[in-house]
């Protein structure tokens, strides 16, 4: 096995310079770095991740906690963060975390840091019962934990934009499709919808669906039953794009037209929404910016543990498309 010492002897440079160049330290001149990288490649050098981890007292592993693996949005977040983590030569493990499992995950899988999406209660648990070895944590998403570094997406303001669009377009019977059945602090979309309807003097209408591995087909059937029993709302604002896609398919089964018979708005901004016969209006979460900020916060926290609390609030963008642009006379 080729060692860094052998590369240094071949090039007539110090072992430390080789180490810094291979680790990507910015202090190394680009010409020297390239010369060392070329030599390492030609000699067949491969870094030993275990030795590196022991030397740095690090595992080289970052954990991403998500509430579920059903959501296309969370899968998008995982892909984007994995790209950043791999570029920095770390490994990412992804876990679906519920409160009862969180302690076990940290106990049995040693990691250098945790990034958690929409999991404030789980992060609060660890804030109150920290593990023996301090583990930097970053909270991100629509629902953040306030006592760690955080990257929050303001879906409350985003929902206000959605409801202003629908109300200004003349829609009055606007329903909200959601799995959240209470006005909880973390239910920003539900709360924003409820507030807008009350301020407009209109009655809120909720279409509830369960969280399931078969999310789209279940909602496809559910919306048909709902409309048969209650009639069809003029517009439906959905908690997620996955819910919107299921509803869209169910409306098509009923031979109902979007947006002529019912306007439809999703939330998250997943790619699928652009590829329907009638593209869906959606509230786009800034996934790339959110992951980049969270990764930057975590790297800074690892390098400088005493850094003051890092926080940023990002705004979603309302992508207006055909599904909500029906003109009301």
Secondary structure in CASP SS format (residue, H / E / C, confidence):
PFRMAT SS
TARGET T0000
AUTHOR 0000-0000-0000
METHOD secondary structure of the structure
MODEL  1
X C 1.00
X C 1.00
X C 1.00
X H 1.00
X H 1.00
X H 1.00
X H 1.00
X H 1.00
X H 1.00
X H 1.00
X H 1.00
X C 1.00
X C 1.00
X C 1.00
X H 1.00
X H 1.00
X H 1.00
X H 1.00
X H 1.00
X H 1.00
X H 1.00
X H 1.00
X H 1.00
X C 1.00
X C 1.00
X C 1.00
X C 1.00
X C 1.00
X C 1.00
X H 1.00
X H 1.00
X H 1.00
X H 1.00
X H 1.00
X H 1.00
X H 1.00
X H 1.00
X H 1.00
X H 1.00
X H 1.00
X H 1.00
X H 1.00
X H 1.00
X C 1.00
X C 1.00
X C 1.00
X C 1.00
X C 1.00
X H 1.00
X H 1.00
X H 1.00
X H 1.00
X H 1.00
X H 1.00
X H 1.00
X H 1.00
X C 1.00
X C 1.00
X C 1.00
X C 1.00
X E 1.00
X E 1.00
X E 1.00
X E 1.00
X E 1.00
X E 1.00
X C 1.00
X C 1.00
X C 1.00
X C 1.00
X C 1.00
X H 1.00
X H 1.00
X H 1.00
X H 1.00
X H 1.00
X H 1.00
X H 1.00
X H 1.00
X H 1.00
X H 1.00
X H 1.00
X H 1.00
X H 1.00
X H 1.00
X H 1.00
X H 1.00
X C 1.00
X C 1.00
X C 1.00
X E 1.00
X E 1.00
X E 1.00
X E 1.00
X E 1.00
X E 1.00
X C 1.00
X C 1.00
X H 1.00
X H 1.00
X H 1.00
X H 1.00
X H 1.00
X H 1.00
X H 1.00
X H 1.00
X H 1.00
X H 1.00
X C 1.00
X C 1.00
X C 1.00
X C 1.00
X E 1.00
X E 1.00
X E 1.00
X E 1.00
X E 1.00
X C 1.00
X C 1.00
X H 1.00
X H 1.00
X H 1.00
X H 1.00
X H 1.00
X H 1.00
X H 1.00
X H 1.00
X H 1.00
X C 1.00
X C 1.00
X C 1.00
X C 1.00
X C 1.00
X C 1.00
X C 1.00
X E 1.00
X E 1.00
X E 1.00
X E 1.00
X E 1.00
X E 1.00
X C 1.00
X C 1.00
X C 1.00
X C 1.00
X C 1.00
X C 1.00
X C 1.00
X E 1.00
X E 1.00
X E 1.00
X E 1.00
X E 1.00
X C 1.00
X H 1.00
X H 1.00
X H 1.00
X H 1.00
X H 1.00
X H 1.00
X H 1.00
X H 1.00
X H 1.00
X H 1.00
X H 1.00
X H 1.00
X H 1.00
X H 1.00
X C 1.00
X C 1.00
X C 1.00
X C 1.00
X C 1.00
X E 1.00
X E 1.00
X E 1.00
X E 1.00
X E 1.00
X C 1.00
X C 1.00
X C 1.00
X C 1.00
X C 1.00
X C 1.00
X C 1.00
X C 1.00
X C 1.00
X H 1.00
X H 1.00
X H 1.00
X H 1.00
X H 1.00
X H 1.00
X H 1.00
X H 1.00
X H 1.00
X H 1.00
X H 1.00
X H 1.00
X C 1.00
X C 1.00
X C 1.00
X C 1.00
X C 1.00
X E 1.00
X E 1.00
X E 1.00
X E 1.00
X C 1.00
X C 1.00
X C 1.00
X C 1.00
X C 1.00
X C 1.00
X H 1.00
X H 1.00
X H 1.00
X H 1.00
X H 1.00
X H 1.00
X H 1.00
X H 1.00
X H 1.00
X H 1.00
X H 1.00
X H 1.00
X H 1.00
X H 1.00
X H 1.00
X H 1.00
X C 1.00
X C 1.00
X C 1.00
X C 1.00
X E 1.00
X E 1.00
X E 1.00
X E 1.00
X C 1.00
X C 1.00
X H 1.00
X H 1.00
X H 1.00
X H 1.00
X H 1.00
X H 1.00
X H 1.00
X H 1.00
X H 1.00
X H 1.00
X H 1.00
X H 1.00
X H 1.00
X C 1.00
X C 1.00
X C 1.00
X C 1.00
X C 1.00
X C 1.00
X C 1.00
X C 1.00
X C 1.00
X E 1.00
X E 1.00
X E 1.00
X E 1.00
X E 1.00
X E 1.00
X C 1.00
X C 1.00
X H 1.00
X H 1.00
X H 1.00
X H 1.00
X C 1.00
X C 1.00
X C 1.00
X C 1.00
X C 1.00
X C 1.00
X E 1.00
X E 1.00
X E 1.00
X E 1.00
X C 1.00
X C 1.00
X H 1.00
X H 1.00
X H 1.00
X H 1.00
X H 1.00
X H 1.00
X H 1.00
X H 1.00
X H 1.00
X H 1.00
X H 1.00
X H 1.00
X H 1.00
X H 1.00
X H 1.00
X H 1.00
X H 1.00
X C 1.00
X C 1.00
X C 1.00
X C 1.00
X C 1.00
X C 1.00
X C 1.00
X E 1.00
X E 1.00
X E 1.00
X E 1.00
X C 1.00
X C 1.00
X E 1.00
X E 1.00
X E 1.00
X C 1.00
X C 1.00
X H 1.00
X H 1.00
X H 1.00
X C 1.00
X C 1.00
X C 1.00
X C 1.00
X C 1.00
END
